[in-house]
């Protein structure tokens, strides 16, 4: 355990890059070998746009890293934050509680807010415009969204009272879990269902990418599934019935043009169409998959 802590205390930027690139490569290979959906889409041009947004996310995170570093140093030095106020506990318990708190504030809560607050939605919407969800979708975030997500992560680190090594560990897990739960891979139903009691699985996250409400507003989690189950936003839908994308932007000229995607947050807000599609009723929170 101490070895893991000291690894994340000194994790080189090259290793962080390797986790990001290695993760995409790993899931890309699995997607090619055993895809869940056999779309007729060109995987490489599709990936181009998503990799562009992954690169801008990396740049934003790198440019703002000093903020996170000073926030965590300040919290630990001044004994501020939940982990700092809790009584002494074994390192493994400290790590799990810390990861849960960072996932709650830095992922679940900010994601939920992005779906509630209109100006945030206009940025986050770019992530939802993808009509072919695969592992490259994981970091399709408008640079503006990367900025406010980063601010929430920094705030989460202070509220949690997390030391920097824990934040690095969280970020590494968050990258890989997000690539995993966006991956277009065949994954046995029983295994997905079992894992979904602990982590966010592909079948769970795909529901979030269904093109209409109410499903777009379910399964906000990134690493742990407990937050959706606890806050009543968990949904399970028969995978065959899912249609990916977002109802307001189903036109390829809008969702497959980099220039337009960058401009979406500055265009007028569009209210959800709220269309239904055959087989899935609007308003049902829990549709058990076959
Ligand atoms: Zn979302």
Boltz pocket constraint, residues with backbone or C-beta under 6 A from the ligand:
constraints:
  - pocket:
      binder: B
      contacts: [[A, 111], [A, 115], [A, 124], [A, 128], [A, 208], [A, 216]]
      max_distance: 6.0
